[in-house]
């Protein structure tokens, strides 16, 4: 963390009376939505029934743990958040919350989420949640992000753990199916974030973050997107022939992987002389589709699990 982030600035002391909305924003609610959804799918696709109250508690504490990670991420990255256009309005750089408040808030929520998930479900789910928070805050935020252009590749594991936590909350263990859901998100993360980095490149340049677009250039990044999307497709489609897949999932996986591959190919083959506005449109379209992609595939897993509960939908 840079010296600038350790010292008080006028922006940090402008508004000491932070409101509920400011602290809620520290939780990165958009990211939390994805965490909650994939954890819920992991919980519901497990081959055991879970009492609704236990299931609700599990998802609640997983969400709180994910939010704690977001708050601690903002605490550590306050210095670069003040530089990047995309993050300047976050609570700390906007002067709504101090770095000390964010650190205390995130630490408290992290401890509460792990302990309460343990009490509500089991120690395996709590241990995976604790490791997820540690991995995202320490391994990714504090170390990888500012050190290597492979930050997203390795750090993407943090966002891939929620379905494993949900599965463990239901079953008390880890299985091939939960690892497969982890792998699906892990392989999806690099092309998703690199597509974002392509049309937000100036932000990472100015902040000095060694994103692939900064260290290797746009052309190399576009090739990486194509390669990772091509590697993702067999993993995603192959899941259709496991216990969490089925005909519905297979149809969804084939359609969305075809669209994703087409978008990655369009990014890779585009002319270097293409107008900036046209290139931006292509890159942003692929980024948006990547969001729909993950939602669609996990919704299909959930649909298969729902039908499976009635003896329908499997092979």
C-alpha positions in Angstrom: 0.0 0.0 0.0 1.4 3.4 -0.9 2.3 6.1 1.6 -0.5 8.2 0.2 -3.1 5.7 1.3 -1.7 5.7 4.9 -1.9 9.4 5.4 -5.0 11.5 5.9 -6.1 13.7 3.1 -8.7 16.5 2.9 -11.0 14.0 1.0 -10.8 11.6 4.0 -12.0 14.2 6.6 -14.6 16.1 4.6 -17.6 14.0 5.9 -16.9 12.1 9.0 -20.6 11.2 9.5 -21.0 8.4 7.1 -24.5 7.1 6.5 -25.8 3.6 6.0 -25.6 3.9 2.2 -21.9 4.8 2.4 -21.1 1.7 4.4 -23.3 -0.5 2.2 -21.4 0.8 -0.8 -18.2 -0.6 0.8 -19.7 -4.1 0.4 -19.5 -3.8 -3.4 -23.2 -4.8 -3.7 -22.9 -5.6 -7.5 -20.2 -8.1 -6.8 -22.1 -9.4 -3.7 -25.1 -10.1 -6.0 -22.9 -12.6 -8.0 -21.5 -14.1 -4.8 -25.0 -14.6 -3.4 -26.4 -16.1 -6.6 -23.6 -18.6 -7.3 -23.5 -19.6 -3.6 -27.3 -20.2 -3.7 -26.9 -22.4 -6.8 -24.2 -24.4 -5.0 -26.5 -24.8 -2.0 -29.5 -25.8 -4.0 -27.7 -28.1 -6.4 -26.3 -30.2 -3.6 -27.7 -33.7 -3.3 -29.1 -33.1 0.2 -32.1 -31.1 1.4 -31.4 -28.0 3.6 -33.9 -26.5 6.0 -35.0 -23.1 4.6 -33.9 -21.2 7.7 -30.5 -22.9 7.6 -30.2 -22.2 3.9 -31.2 -18.5 4.4 -28.6 -18.1 7.2 -25.9 -19.7 5.1 -26.5 -17.4 2.1 -26.7 -14.4 4.4 -23.4 -15.0 6.1 -21.7 -15.9 2.8 -23.0 -12.5 1.5 -21.7 -10.7 4.6 -18.3 -12.4 4.1 -18.2 -11.3 0.5 -19.1 -7.8 1.5 -16.3 -7.8 4.1 -13.8 -8.7 1.4 -15.1 -5.8 -0.7 -14.7 -3.3 2.2 -11.2 -4.5 3.0 -10.3 -4.3 -0.7 -11.5 -0.7 -0.8 -9.5 0.1 2.4 -6.3 -1.2 0.8 -6.8 0.3 -2.6 -8.0 3.7 -1.5 -4.9 5.3 -3.1 -5.5 3.9 -6.6 -9.3 4.4 -6.2 -8.7 8.1 -6.0 -6.9 8.0 -9.4 -9.2 5.7 -11.5 -12.3 7.3 -13.0 -14.3 4.1 -12.4 -13.7 4.2 -8.7 -13.3 7.9 -7.7 -16.9 8.0 -6.3 -16.4 5.1 -4.0 -16.9 6.0 -0.3 -13.3 6.4 0.7 -12.0 8.6 -2.2 -15.3 10.5 -2.1 -14.6 11.4 1.6 -17.7 9.7 2.9 -15.8 7.0 4.9 -12.3 7.1 6.3 -9.8 4.3 5.7 -9.9 3.4 9.4 -13.6 3.0 9.4 -13.5 0.8 6.3 -10.9 -1.4 7.8 -12.7 -1.8 11.1 -16.0 -2.4 9.3 -14.6 -5.0 7.0 -12.6 -6.8 9.7 -15.7 -7.0 12.0 -17.9 -8.4 9.2 -15.3 -10.9 8.2 -15.1 -12.3 11.7 -18.9 -12.3 12.2 -19.6 -14.0 8.8 -17.1 -16.9 9.4 -18.2 -17.6 13.0 -21.9 -17.4 12.2 -21.6 -19.6 9.1 -19.8 -22.2 11.3 -22.6 -22.1 13.9 -25.4 -22.1 11.3 -23.9 -24.9 9.1 -20.5 -26.6 9.6 -16.8 -25.9 9.9 -16.0 -26.9 6.3 -18.2 -24.1 4.8 -16.8 -21.6 7.4 -13.2 -22.6 6.6 -13.7 -22.1 2.9 -15.3 -18.7 3.5 -12.4 -17.7 5.8 -9.9 -18.8 3.1 -11.9 -17.0 0.4 -11.7 -13.7 2.4 -8.0 -14.2 3.1 -7.3 -15.1 -0.6 -9.2 -12.0 -2.0 -7.8 -9.5 0.5 -4.2 -10.7 1.1 -3.3 -12.9 -1.9 -5.1 -10.9 -4.7 -5.6 -7.3 -3.4 -2.4 -6.9 -1.4 0.0 -9.0 -3.4 -1.0 -10.1 -6.9 -2.9 -7.1 -8.2 0.0 -4.7 -8.2 2.7 -7.3 -8.9 1.8 -9.4 -11.9 -0.3 -9.1 -15.1 -1.6 -12.6 -14.1 -3.4 -11.0 -11.2 -6.8 -11.8 -12.6 -5.9 -15.3 -13.6 -4.7 -16.4 -10.1 -6.9 -13.9 -8.1 -10.0 -15.1 -9.9 -10.1 -18.1 -7.6 -11.5 -15.8 -4.9 -14.7 -15.2 -6.9 -14.9 -18.9 -7.8 -15.3 -20.2 -4.2 -18.9 -19.1 -3.4 -20.6 -22.2 -5.0 -18.2 -24.4 -3.2 -19.1 -22.7 0.1 -22.8 -23.1 -0.7 -22.3 -26.8 -1.5 -20.3 -27.3 1.7 -22.9 -25.6 3.7 -25.4 -28.2 2.5 -23.2 -31.3 2.5 -20.4 -30.6 4.9 -17.8 -31.4 2.3 -16.2 -30.8 -1.1 -17.1 -32.9 -4.2 -16.3 -33.1 -7.9 -19.5 -31.1 -8.6 -18.5 -28.2 -6.4 -15.0 -28.2 -7.8 -16.5 -28.1 -11.3 -18.6 -25.0 -10.5 -15.5 -23.4 -9.0 -13.6 -24.2 -12.3 -16.3 -22.8 -14.4 -16.1 -19.4 -12.7 -12.3 -19.6 -12.4 -11.9 -20.0 -16.2 -14.6 -17.4 -16.9 -12.9 -14.7 -14.8 -9.9 -13.8 -17.0 -11.7 -13.1 -20.3 -14.5 -11.3 -18.4 -12.1 -8.9 -16.7 -9.7 -8.5 -19.7 -12.7 -7.4 -21.8 -13.4 -4.8 -19.2 -9.7 -3.8 -19.1 -9.7 -3.2 -22.8 -12.1 -0.3 -22.7 -11.0 0.9 -19.3 -7.2 0.7 -20.1 -6.5 4.4 -19.3 -7.6 3.8 -15.7 -5.1 1.0 -15.1 -2.4 3.0 -16.9 -2.9 6.0 -14.6 -3.1 3.9 -11.4 0.0 1.9 -12.3 -1.9 -1.5 -12.0 0.0 -4.1 -14.1 -3.1 -5.3 -15.9 -2.4 -7.3 -19.1 -3.5 -4.4 -21.2 -0.8 -2.2 -19.6 2.1 -4.7 -19.5 1.5 -6.6 -22.8 -0.7 -4.3 -24.8 -4.1 -4.6 -26.3 -3.3 -7.0 -29.1 -1.8 -9.6 -26.6 -4.8 -9.1 -24.3 -7.2 -9.8 -27.2 -5.4 -13.0 -28.0 -5.5 -14.1 -24.3 -9.3 -13.5 -24.3 -9.7 -15.7 -27.3 -7.5 -18.5 -25.8 -9.2 -18.5 -22.4 -12.7 -18.4 -23.9 -11.7 -21.4 -26.1 -10.5 -23.2 -23.0 -13.6 -22.3 -21.0 -16.0 -23.8 -23.6 -15.2 -27.5 -23.2 -15.3 -27.1 -19.4 -18.7 -25.4 -19.5 -20.2 -27.8 -22.0 -18.6 -30.8 -20.4 -20.4 -30.0 -17.2 -23.6 -30.9 -18.9 -22.7 -34.6 -18.7 -22.1 -34.6 -14.9 -24.7 -34.8 -12.1 -25.2 -31.0 -12.0 -25.9 -30.9 -15.8 -28.5 -32.3 -18.1 -30.3 -31.5 -21.4 -31.4 -28.0 -20.3 -28.0 -27.0 -19.2 -26.4 -28.5 -22.4 -28.6 -26.3 -24.6 -27.8 -23.2 -22.6 -24.1 -23.9 -22.5 -23.8 -24.6 -26.2 -25.7 -21.3 -27.1 -23.9 -19.1 -24.7 -20.4 -20.5 -25.3 -21.0 -20.1 -29.1 -21.9 -16.4 -28.5 -18.9 -15.9 -26.2 -16.5 -17.5 -28.6 -17.9 -15.4 -31.4 -17.3 -12.2 -29.4 -13.8 -13.3 -28.4 -13.0 -14.0 -32.0 -14.4 -10.6 -33.1 -12.1 -8.9 -30.5 -9.1 -10.9 -31.6 -9.5 -10.3 -35.3 -10.4 -6.7 -35.3 -8.2 -4.3 -37.3 -5.7 -2.3 -35.2 -6.8 0.7 -37.2 -10.5 0.3 -36.3 -12.1 3.5 -35.0 -11.8 3.8 -31.2 -15.6 4.1 -30.8 -16.2 0.9 -32.8 -13.5 -1.0 -30.9 -15.0 0.2 -27.6 -18.4 -1.0 -28.7 -17.1 -4.5 -29.5 -15.2 -4.8 -26.3 -18.1 -3.6 -24.1 -20.5 -5.9 -25.9 -18.3 -8.9 -25.1 -17.9 -7.8 -21.4 -21.7 -7.4 -21.0 -22.3 -10.9 -22.6 -19.8 -12.4 -20.2 -22.1 -11.3 -17.4 -25.1 -12.8 -19.0 -23.1 -15.9 -19.7 -22.3 -16.8 -16.1 -25.8 -16.0 -14.9 -27.3 -18.2 -17.7 -25.1 -21.2 -17.0 -25.7 -21.1 -13.2 -29.4 -20.5 -13.7 -29.4 -23.6 -15.9 -27.6 -25.6 -13.2 -30.3 -24.4 -10.8 -33.1 -25.4 -13.2 -31.6 -28.9 -13.6 -31.4 -29.3 -9.8 -35.0 -28.2 -9.4 -36.2 -30.7 -12.0 -33.9 -33.4 -10.5 -35.7 -33.0 -7.2 -38.8 -34.4 -8.9 -36.9 -37.0 -10.8 -37.0 -35.0 -14.0 -34.4 -33.3 -16.2 -31.4 -35.6 -16.0 -30.0 -37.9 -18.7 
